[in-house]
């Protein structure tokens, strides 16, 4: 299932990005989705394609 994502507002700082990323990761964990691993993000030519790695940190 895919959902069209639209942001709730402007993202104008690193802090805004970290907050949005935090919400996505927390939502995944709360819904029994393991976000760990390597993910590809394709932009369909509108920007650079990226590879994102999520690694669990040791305490």
N, C-alpha and C positions, 0 to 999 in steps of 0.2 A: 504494500500500500504506500503510495506517495501522497504527500500533501504539499500544495503550493504554499511556500513560506513567504510571508511579507513581514518586514520588521515593524515593530511598534513605534519606531521613531528613528531619528538620525543616530548614526554611529560615528562619533567624531573623535574618539580617543581610545587608547589602549585599554583604559578602564572599562569603557563601554563594550569593547570586544570581549574582554575577560568576563564581564557580567553575562553577556549573551551566551558565551561558551559554557559558563557555569550552569545556566538554566538548561541548556541542551543536555549536558552530561548528567545532571541530577535527574532530569526527566527520564532519560534512558535507564538509569539505575533503578528508579522508582517503578518502572514498567518492565523490570526483569530483562532488559536489553543490555548485554555486555558491550560497552563501548570500546573495550581494549582491542588493540590491533591496528592494522594499517588500513586507512580508508582513502579511496581516490575521490577527488572532487573535480568534476568536469564542468567547465563553464560554457560549453558550446560556442567557443570563440569570442565571448564577450570580455574575457580577461584570461589570465594565466591559469592553466590547469594545475592542480596541487595534489600532493600526497600528504595525508595527515596521519601521524602516529600517536596513539593514546597508550601510555604506559602507566601502570599503577606504581606509585611511589612507595618505597618501604618507609615504615614509621621510624 
